Amino acid sequence: MSDKLLKVNIQKELKEFDLDVKFELKNKRLGILGPSGCGKSMTLKSIAGIVNPDEGIISLTTNEEITYFDSDNKINIKPQKRNVGYLFQNYALFPNMTVEENIAIGLSKDDSEKSVSDMIKRFHLEGLEKRYPRQLSGGQQQRVALARILAYSPDVILLDEPFSAMDTFLKEQLRIELSNMLKGFDGFSIMVTHDRDEAFQFCDELIVLDQGKIIAKGDTYDIFENPGRVEVARLTGCKNISKIEIIDDYHLKSLDWGVTFEVSKKISPNITHIGIRAHDFIAAEKEDVNVVDTENATKFEMPFEWEVTLSNGLWWKYDKEIYEHDFEIPKYLKVDPKNIILLEE
């Protein structure tokens, strides 16, 4: 059996920008992270066949290579013929069909009964078989939609911001369920999101999109640790970003905060900014390296952390217990040179 491979290389002219996306996926869970309107959902819809790119090729190799779309050779397989499951943001359940009818919709009569029964158990939908979508909670609707997709054993599952319309409690519960389901799924999964926590939790590999172009791709952990570019750092949750002036190979001045820092990597001439994650500050003595003064800082209490804003605009987050309500800001904070992220514009 040959290795599984999903190839996507597509271009499409859109009103706001031109979409130009190219990647190859091998037996992995991919995330596409980016702000609203950057081309994430358009990429998914192109893979599913809901939208036609202007140019490019989309192919899937399992036992053999199947070309879904090829502009040069005039190939464009209909969505129903692509073995791709698409979880829409609103789940797209048929309102006039029961739970079991929704799950069975894409199955042959021979497969239907056993597969539906298996999916009902797998997604904990026992007792809901005869209910209609309007009689289900948002979490139950999502489980039905996932059951419908998995019932026909797709090669690819596409997840379009699956938690965007949920409250916090339900979101956390379903994240765990979906994560466990995807770990046991033998095919490809691609999730689009603008939520950095979802990208980190679900995806082995990550693509960061901005204005229709890939600005970063690779191992998810690597991108979070070394975002490389300002916009990637911002999208992965870096709160402190500043323009810089290079002093020498290992020293620079933050132009936004007025602080001189030492870094652990040699500064190349193309570095224009630095990033410091808000949790990376610790209490310090005045004579330490990379020290900042906290005079006139303000603090805000959250359930499990303190948010401290320094007078120069730097932001520090400090973990706390739910029952701790007193906190004295240390006179000085510092950041380890290795925790200062060097960034290009």
C-alpha positions in Angstrom: 0.0 0.0 0.0 1.4 3.4 -0.9 1.7 6.3 1.6 -1.4 8.5 2.0 -1.0 11.9 0.5 -3.3 14.9 0.0 -2.0 17.5 -2.4 -3.5 21.0 -2.7 -2.2 23.6 -5.1 -4.9 26.1 -5.9 -5.3 29.7 -7.0 -8.5 31.8 -7.1 -9.1 35.5 -7.7 -11.3 36.9 -5.0 -12.8 40.3 -4.5 -10.4 41.3 -1.6 -7.3 39.4 -2.6 -6.0 36.4 -4.7 -6.1 33.0 -2.9 -2.8 31.1 -3.5 -2.5 28.0 -1.3 -0.1 25.1 -1.8 0.6 22.2 0.7 1.0 18.4 0.9 -0.4 16.5 3.8 0.8 13.0 4.9 -1.3 11.1 7.5 -1.6 14.2 9.7 -4.0 16.6 11.3 -3.6 20.0 9.7 -4.8 23.3 11.0 -5.3 26.5 8.9 -5.0 29.4 11.3 -5.8 33.0 10.3 -8.1 36.0 10.8 -11.6 36.2 9.5 -11.8 36.6 5.8 -8.3 35.4 5.0 -9.3 32.5 2.7 -9.5 29.6 5.2 -13.0 28.5 4.5 -12.5 29.1 0.7 -9.6 26.6 0.9 -11.8 24.0 2.5 -14.7 24.5 0.1 -12.2 24.1 -2.8 -11.1 20.7 -1.4 -14.7 19.6 -0.9 -15.7 20.7 -4.4 -18.2 23.3 -3.2 -16.1 26.1 -4.8 -14.0 25.8 -8.0 -10.5 27.3 -8.0 -9.5 29.2 -11.1 -6.3 27.2 -11.5 -4.5 24.3 -9.8 -4.7 20.7 -8.8 -6.2 18.8 -5.8 -5.4 15.1 -5.5 -5.7 12.3 -2.9 -3.5 9.2 -2.8 -4.7 6.3 -0.6 -4.4 2.9 -2.5 -4.2 4.9 -5.7 -4.1 8.6 -6.7 -7.4 10.2 -7.4 -7.5 13.7 -8.9 -10.4 15.8 -7.6 -9.5 18.9 -9.5 -7.1 19.7 -12.3 -7.6 22.9 -14.3 -5.1 22.0 -17.0 -6.8 18.6 -17.7 -10.4 19.8 -17.2 -11.0 17.5 -14.2 -13.5 18.5 -11.6 -15.1 15.7 -9.6 -18.5 16.5 -8.1 -18.6 17.0 -4.3 -20.8 13.8 -3.9 -18.1 11.8 -5.7 -15.2 13.0 -3.5 -14.9 10.9 -0.4 -14.7 14.1 1.8 -16.7 14.9 4.8 -17.4 18.6 5.5 -18.5 19.8 8.9 -20.2 23.2 8.4 -20.3 25.9 11.1 -24.1 25.4 11.4 -23.8 21.6 11.0 -26.2 21.6 8.0 -28.5 18.9 9.4 -31.7 18.3 7.5 -34.5 19.9 9.7 -37.2 17.5 8.5 -35.2 14.3 9.3 -34.6 12.6 12.6 -31.2 11.9 14.1 -31.0 8.4 12.6 -32.3 9.6 9.2 -29.6 12.4 9.1 -26.9 9.9 9.9 -28.1 7.4 7.3 -28.5 10.0 4.5 -25.3 9.1 2.6 -25.5 5.3 3.1 -26.8 2.5 1.0 -29.7 0.5 2.4 -27.3 -2.5 3.0 -24.9 -0.5 5.1 -27.4 1.8 6.7 -28.8 -0.1 9.7 -25.5 -1.3 11.2 -23.6 1.8 10.5 -26.2 4.1 12.0 -26.4 1.9 15.1 -22.6 2.0 15.5 -22.5 5.8 15.1 -25.4 6.3 17.6 -23.3 4.4 20.2 -20.0 6.0 19.3 -21.3 9.5 19.6 -23.5 8.9 22.7 -26.7 9.6 20.9 -28.8 6.8 22.4 -32.4 7.9 23.1 -32.2 10.7 20.6 -32.7 8.6 17.4 -36.2 9.9 16.7 -35.6 13.5 17.5 -35.3 16.3 15.0 -32.5 18.8 14.9 -34.6 21.6 16.5 -35.0 19.3 19.5 -31.3 18.9 20.1 -28.7 21.1 21.8 -25.8 22.6 19.9 -23.5 19.9 21.2 -25.9 17.1 20.2 -26.3 18.6 16.7 -22.5 18.6 16.3 -22.3 15.0 17.3 -25.0 14.1 14.8 -23.2 16.0 12.0 -19.9 14.2 12.9 -21.7 10.8 13.0 -23.2 11.5 9.6 -19.7 12.3 8.2 -18.0 9.3 9.7 -20.7 6.8 8.8 -19.6 6.6 5.2 -15.8 6.4 6.1 -14.5 9.5 4.4 -10.8 9.8 3.4 -10.8 13.5 4.5 -12.7 15.4 7.2 -12.9 19.2 6.8 -13.8 21.2 9.9 -14.9 24.8 9.4 -14.6 26.6 12.8 -16.6 23.8 14.5 -16.8 25.6 17.9 -17.4 29.2 16.8 -21.1 29.3 17.9 -20.7 27.5 21.3 -20.6 28.8 24.9 -17.4 28.2 26.8 -18.4 25.2 28.8 -19.8 23.3 25.8 -16.8 24.3 23.7 -14.3 22.7 26.2 -16.4 19.5 26.5 -16.7 19.1 22.7 -13.0 19.9 22.1 -12.1 16.9 24.2 -14.6 14.6 22.4 -13.5 15.8 18.9 -9.8 15.5 19.8 -10.3 11.9 20.9 -12.3 11.2 17.7 -9.7 12.6 15.4 -6.9 10.6 17.1 -8.7 7.5 16.2 -9.5 8.6 12.6 -7.3 6.9 10.0 -7.7 9.6 7.3 -6.8 13.2 6.9 -8.4 16.0 8.9 -8.2 19.8 8.2 -9.5 22.3 10.7 -9.8 26.0 9.9 -9.8 28.3 12.9 -8.9 31.8 14.1 -8.5 30.4 17.7 -4.9 29.7 18.6 -5.9 27.2 21.4 -7.8 25.1 18.9 -5.0 25.1 16.4 -2.5 24.0 19.1 -4.8 21.3 20.6 -5.9 19.6 17.4 -3.3 20.0 14.7 0.0 18.2 14.2 0.9 20.6 11.4 -0.2 24.2 10.9 -0.6 26.6 8.0 -1.0 30.3 8.8 -2.9 32.3 6.2 -3.1 36.0 5.7 -4.8 37.7 2.8 -5.0 34.4 0.8 -1.2 33.7 1.2 0.6 31.2 3.4 2.9 33.1 5.7 4.0 30.1 7.8 3.7 26.3 7.7 5.2 23.5 9.5 5.0 21.6 12.8 2.5 23.2 15.1 4.8 23.3 18.1 7.7 24.8 16.0 5.4 27.6 14.7 4.3 28.6 18.2 7.9 28.5 19.5 9.4 30.2 16.5 6.8 32.2 14.6 9.4 34.1 12.6 7.1 36.9 11.4 5.1 39.6 13.2 1.7 38.5 12.0 2.3 34.8 12.8 3.4 35.8 16.3 0.3 37.8 16.8 -2.0 35.0 15.5 -0.4 32.5 17.9 -1.2 34.7 20.8 1.9 36.8 21.5 0.7 39.9 23.4 4.0 41.9 23.4 5.3 43.0 20.0 7.6 45.9 19.4 9.7 47.5 16.6 13.4 47.4 17.4 16.7 49.1 16.7 19.7 46.7 16.4 22.6 47.6 18.7 24.9 44.7 18.0 24.7 40.9 17.3 23.0 40.1 20.6 21.6 43.4 21.8 18.7 45.5 20.6 16.5 48.3 21.8 12.7 48.1 21.9 11.3 51.3 20.3 7.8 50.8 21.7 8.9 50.1 25.3 12.2 52.0 25.5 14.1 48.9 26.9 17.4 47.4 25.8 17.4 43.6 25.7 19.9 40.9 25.3 18.9 37.9 23.1 20.3 34.4 22.8 20.4 34.2 18.9 22.4 36.3 16.6 20.3 39.2 15.2 20.2 39.2 11.5 19.7 42.5 9.6 16.2 41.5 8.5 14.9 41.4 12.0 12.5 44.3 12.6 10.5 43.4 15.7 10.7 41.3 18.8 7.9 39.4 20.6 7.7 38.5 24.3 4.9 36.2 25.5 3.0 37.6 28.4 3.8 34.5 30.7 7.5 34.7 30.1 8.3 37.4 32.7 9.5 36.5 36.2 10.4 38.5 39.3 13.9 40.0 39.2 16.6 42.0 40.9 17.7 45.4 39.5 21.1 44.1 38.4 19.7 41.1 36.4 19.7 40.9 32.6 16.7 42.2 30.7 15.1 43.9 33.6 12.1 46.2 33.4 10.8 48.5 36.2 7.1 47.9 37.3 6.6 51.3 38.8 3.0 52.6 38.1 1.9 49.2 36.7 -1.8 48.3 36.9 -3.2 44.9 37.7 -6.5 43.2 36.9 -7.6 40.0 38.6 -8.9 37.1 36.5 -10.1 33.8 38.0 -6.8 32.0 37.4 -4.3 34.7 36.6 -3.3 38.3 37.2 -3.0 40.6 34.2 -0.4 43.3 34.8 0.2 46.2 32.4 3.4 48.1 32.9 3.6 51.8 32.3 5.5 51.4 29.1 2.8 49.1 27.7 4.3 45.7 28.3 1.9 43.0 29.4 2.6 40.3 32.1 0.3 37.4 33.0 0.9 35.7 36.3 -0.9 32.4 37.2 -2.9 32.3 40.5 -5.2 30.1 42.4 -9.0 30.9 42.4 -8.9 31.7 46.1 -5.9 34.0 46.0 -7.0 37.7 45.9 -3.9 39.5 47.2 -1.0 40.1 44.9 2.0 42.5 45.2 3.7 43.3 41.9 7.4 42.8 42.2 9.5 45.9 41.8 11.4 44.4 38.8 10.6 41.8 36.2 13.0 40.1 33.7 12.7 37.9 30.6 15.3 35.2 29.7 17.2 36.1 26.5 16.1 32.8 25.0 12.4 33.8 25.4 12.7 36.9 23.3 11.3 36.0 19.8 13.1 37.6 16.9 10.6 38.6 14.1 10.6 39.9 10.6 7.9 42.3 9.4 
